[in-house]
Structure formats: structure tokens, C-alpha cells
Amino acid sequence: MPISGAQRLQTLLSEISTQVLAPIEAAGAAAHLARLTWFARSSIAPPLAIALACVFIVVNEVGYRSVSAITADRDKAVNSRIAIEQLRGTVVAAESAQRGLMLTARPVYRETFEQSLLNVDLAIAEVRRLAESRPHETEALRELVDLVQRKVSELEETMKRLNAGNRDAALELMLSDIGREQMADIDRSVQTLSVAQGRELREAAVLRDRVLMYSRFSILALVLSCLAAGLTALRLL
């Protein structure tokens, strides 16, 4: 049976594929094997893997330490804000107890006044402790403590006159502008500190979010690098 032209062409292409393409494919396979062997025996691959692991650890540790430091500073700012508000509250309580005693002479107000003075001393000690850990607020906190101590001295002088039986002199001192001006100075100092601390808390929140974002992107880049290295190895295989 005669062979058609299409069959001859197919036979010719098969012979070309066997004689020409087969050696090329064999050469390509040999080249892949050579690259795989080089990669497996290369002195670059192990250090590269170790370097990627070290970079991952460093990025993670730096991010953790940065966030921890920011959180610690934020907690100190919150504690300082609470402490100065408590200090102001104890002074207000002592002044209210003094006025109640002056107007009613009820013993309960004397007990409340004495307890309020003890609370003022405790609040002052807390503010002084925080001032040591917050250098940028040390001067402002010490100024607030000085104002509070002046106010306490005025309250104690009023009570001293009252205890001595000189109620009119005690009433005169209580109704003077000295106590009002001292309390106004305390309020201004507390307000200034509160505004600065509020700004500090907002900046800390922004910085913390920024550090977390950078840390997340860095870890993502490292993970993608590891995936690329793994896919390259699979491609060689």
C-alpha cells in the first residue's frame, strides 16, 4: 500500500524529533541537574538561609521591644494623669471638710479634714515618685506639689486659729482671696499637665500603630522571600 505524503511528513518529523530535540531535552535536563547539584553543594545556600532566619528574628524582636517601650511610656503617662487628679481631689476634699467644720462645728468634719490631709500626703508622695521616672514632667510636677503644699499650709493655719478659739480670724482667712487664688493656681497646673499628657498619649498611640505596621510589612517581606527561595528550589527539582 503506497504511503501518503502526510504519513511521510509525520515520519520525517518523528525522525527529526528523535535526532534533534531529544539531545536538546537531554542537555536541558543535564543543565537542571547541574544547577540543582550546584545549589545543594553551594556554600551560599546555608548562610543565606541562616541570614534570612536571623533577619526574621531581629525584625520580630525589634518590633516587640519598640512596642513594649511605647506601652511602658504610655502607662507611665496614664499613671501620672491619675496621680495628679487624685492629688487635686484630696485638696478639694480637705478644703470642703474645713469649710464644713467652720460653718457647722460638727466633729465629723474634723475627722474628714484630718483624713484628707493624710490622703494629700500620700498623693504628694505618689506624684514625687512619678516625677523621678518622667524627666520631662519633673519640673511641672514639682511645681504642682509646691502649690498643693502652700494650699495645705493655708488650710492648717485656718484650723490652727479655729482650734485656738479665734473663730473670727479663722473665718477671715478662709474668706480671703488667698485660698481661692491658690486653688486656681492648682487647677491651672493640673490642666496644663493634663493637656500635655493627652497629647503624649495620642502620639504614643500613633507611634505604636506605625511600629506595628512596619513590623508586619517586614515580616511579610521575609515570608515572601522564604517562599520565593522555596519555589526556586522546587523549580530546580
C-alpha positions as CSV (number, residue, x, y, z in Angstrom):
1,M,0.0,0.0,0.0
2,P,1.5,3.3,-1.1
3,I,2.5,5.8,1.7
4,S,0.7,9.2,1.5
5,G,2.5,12.5,1.7
6,A,1.1,13.2,5.2
7,Q,2.4,10.0,6.6
8,R,5.8,10.7,5.1
9,L,5.8,14.2,6.7
10,Q,4.8,12.7,10.0
11,T,7.6,10.1,9.8
12,L,10.1,12.8,8.9
13,L,9.1,15.0,11.9
14,S,9.3,12.0,14.2
15,E,12.9,11.3,13.0
16,I,13.8,15.0,13.5
17,S,12.3,15.0,17.0
18,T,14.3,11.8,17.8
19,Q,17.6,13.0,16.3
20,V,17.4,16.7,17.2
21,L,15.0,17.5,20.0
22,A,15.9,14.5,22.2
23,P,19.5,15.6,22.6
24,I,18.3,19.2,23.4
25,E,15.9,17.9,26.1
26,A,18.7,15.7,27.5
27,A,21.0,18.7,27.6
28,G,18.3,20.8,29.4
29,A,17.8,18.0,31.9
30,A,21.5,17.8,32.5
31,A,21.7,21.5,33.0
32,H,18.9,21.5,35.5
33,L,20.6,18.6,37.3
34,A,23.8,20.6,37.3
35,R,22.1,23.6,38.8
36,L,20.4,21.5,41.4
37,T,23.7,19.9,42.3
38,W,25.4,23.3,42.5
39,F,22.6,24.7,44.7
40,A,22.8,21.7,47.0
41,R,26.6,21.8,47.3
42,S,26.9,25.6,47.2
43,S,28.4,27.4,50.2
44,I,26.0,30.2,49.7
45,A,22.7,28.5,50.4
46,P,23.2,27.6,54.1
47,P,24.5,31.1,55.1
48,L,21.6,32.7,53.1
49,A,19.1,30.6,54.9
50,I,20.7,31.4,58.3
51,A,20.8,35.1,57.3
52,L,17.0,35.1,56.5
53,A,16.3,33.4,59.8
54,C,18.4,35.9,61.7
55,V,16.8,38.9,59.9
56,F,13.3,37.5,60.8
57,I,14.3,37.1,64.5
58,V,15.8,40.6,64.6
59,V,12.8,42.3,63.0
60,N,10.4,40.5,65.3
61,E,12.5,41.3,68.4
62,V,12.9,45.0,67.5
63,G,9.2,45.4,66.8
64,Y,8.4,43.7,70.2
65,R,10.8,45.8,72.1
66,S,9.7,49.0,70.5
67,V,6.0,48.3,71.2
68,S,6.9,47.4,74.8
69,A,8.8,50.6,75.3
70,I,5.9,52.7,73.9
71,T,3.4,50.8,76.0
72,A,5.5,51.4,79.2
73,D,5.8,55.1,78.5
74,R,2.0,55.3,77.8
75,D,1.3,53.5,81.1
76,K,3.5,56.0,83.0
77,A,1.6,58.9,81.4
78,V,-1.7,57.4,82.4
79,N,-0.5,56.8,86.0
80,S,0.8,60.4,86.2
81,R,-2.5,61.7,84.9
82,I,-4.4,59.6,87.5
83,A,-2.0,60.7,90.3
84,I,-2.4,64.5,89.7
85,E,-6.1,64.2,89.5
86,Q,-6.1,62.3,92.8
87,L,-3.9,65.0,94.3
88,R,-6.2,67.7,93.3
89,G,-9.2,65.7,94.6
90,T,-7.6,65.3,98.0
91,V,-7.0,69.0,98.3
92,V,-10.6,69.8,97.3
93,A,-11.8,67.2,99.9
94,A,-9.7,68.9,102.6
95,E,-11.0,72.3,101.8
96,S,-14.6,71.1,101.8
97,A,-14.1,69.5,105.2
98,Q,-12.6,72.7,106.6
99,R,-15.5,74.8,105.4
100,G,-18.0,72.3,106.7
101,L,-16.3,72.4,110.1
102,M,-16.2,76.2,110.1
103,L,-19.9,76.5,109.3
104,T,-21.3,73.7,111.4
105,A,-18.6,72.8,114.0
106,R,-19.6,69.2,113.6
107,P,-16.8,66.8,114.7
108,V,-17.3,64.6,111.7
109,Y,-15.9,67.3,109.5
110,R,-12.8,67.5,111.7
111,E,-12.2,63.8,111.2
112,T,-12.8,64.2,107.5
113,F,-10.3,67.1,107.4
114,E,-7.6,65.1,109.2
115,Q,-8.1,62.1,106.9
116,S,-8.0,64.3,103.8
117,L,-4.6,65.8,104.9
118,L,-3.3,62.2,105.2
119,N,-4.6,61.5,101.7
120,V,-2.9,64.6,100.5
121,D,0.5,63.5,101.9
122,L,0.0,60.1,100.2
123,A,-0.9,61.7,96.9
124,I,2.1,64.0,97.1
125,A,4.4,61.0,97.7
126,E,3.0,59.3,94.6
127,V,3.4,62.4,92.4
128,R,7.0,62.8,93.6
129,R,7.7,59.1,92.8
130,L,6.3,59.5,89.3
131,A,8.3,62.7,88.8
132,E,11.5,60.7,89.1
133,S,10.5,58.4,86.2
134,R,9.3,61.2,83.9
135,P,12.1,63.7,83.5
136,H,10.2,65.8,81.0
137,E,7.5,66.3,83.6
138,T,9.7,66.6,86.7
139,E,9.6,70.4,86.9
140,A,5.9,70.7,86.3
141,L,5.1,68.0,88.9
142,R,7.3,69.6,91.5
143,E,5.6,73.0,90.9
144,L,2.2,71.3,91.4
145,V,3.4,69.8,94.7
146,D,4.7,73.2,95.8
147,L,1.3,74.8,95.1
148,V,-0.5,72.0,97.0
149,Q,1.8,72.4,100.0
150,R,1.0,76.1,100.1
151,K,-2.7,75.4,100.0
152,V,-2.3,72.8,102.8
153,S,-0.4,75.4,104.9
154,E,-3.3,77.8,104.4
155,L,-5.8,75.2,105.5
156,E,-3.7,74.2,108.5
157,E,-3.3,77.9,109.5
158,T,-7.1,78.3,109.4
159,M,-7.6,75.2,111.5
160,K,-4.9,76.4,113.9
161,R,-6.8,79.7,114.5
162,L,-10.0,77.8,114.9
163,N,-8.6,75.4,117.5
164,A,-7.1,78.3,119.4
165,G,-10.7,79.7,119.8
166,N,-10.2,82.6,117.4
167,R,-13.0,81.7,115.0
168,D,-13.3,85.2,113.5
169,A,-9.7,85.2,112.5
170,A,-10.1,81.7,111.0
171,L,-13.2,82.8,109.2
172,E,-11.4,85.9,107.9
173,L,-8.6,83.8,106.5
174,M,-10.9,81.3,104.9
175,L,-13.0,84.0,103.2
176,S,-9.9,85.8,101.9
177,D,-8.7,85.5,98.3
178,I,-5.6,83.6,99.3
179,G,-7.2,80.2,99.3
180,R,-9.2,80.9,96.1
181,E,-6.1,82.1,94.2
182,Q,-4.1,79.1,95.4
183,M,-6.8,76.7,94.3
184,A,-6.9,78.5,90.9
185,D,-3.2,78.0,90.5
186,I,-3.5,74.3,91.3
187,D,-6.3,74.0,88.7
188,R,-4.2,75.7,86.0
189,S,-1.2,73.5,86.8
190,V,-3.3,70.3,86.6
191,Q,-4.9,71.5,83.4
192,T,-1.6,72.2,81.8
193,L,-0.3,68.8,82.7
194,S,-3.4,67.0,81.5
195,V,-3.2,68.7,78.1
196,A,0.4,67.7,77.7
197,Q,-0.3,64.1,78.8
198,G,-3.3,63.8,76.5
199,R,-1.0,64.9,73.6
200,E,1.6,62.4,74.7
201,L,-0.9,59.6,74.8
202,R,-2.2,60.4,71.3
203,E,1.4,60.5,69.9
204,A,2.2,57.2,71.6
205,A,-0.8,55.5,70.0
206,V,0.2,56.8,66.6
207,L,3.8,55.7,67.1
208,R,2.7,52.2,68.3
209,D,0.5,51.7,65.3
210,R,3.3,52.8,63.0
211,V,5.8,50.4,64.6
212,L,3.3,47.5,64.3
213,M,2.7,48.3,60.6
214,Y,6.4,48.4,59.8
215,S,6.9,45.1,61.7
216,R,4.1,43.5,59.9
217,F,5.3,44.5,56.5
218,S,8.9,43.5,57.3
219,I,7.7,40.0,58.4
220,L,5.5,39.7,55.3
221,A,8.5,40.6,53.1
222,L,10.7,38.0,54.8
223,V,8.0,35.4,54.4
224,L,7.6,36.1,50.7
225,S,11.4,35.9,50.4
226,C,11.3,32.4,52.0
227,L,8.5,31.4,49.7
228,A,10.5,32.6,46.7
229,A,13.5,30.6,47.8
230,G,11.4,27.5,48.3
231,L,9.7,27.9,44.9
232,T,13.1,28.3,43.3
233,A,14.3,25.1,44.9
234,L,11.2,23.3,43.6
235,R,11.7,24.8,40.2
236,L,15.2,23.3,40.1
237,L,13.8,20.0,41.2
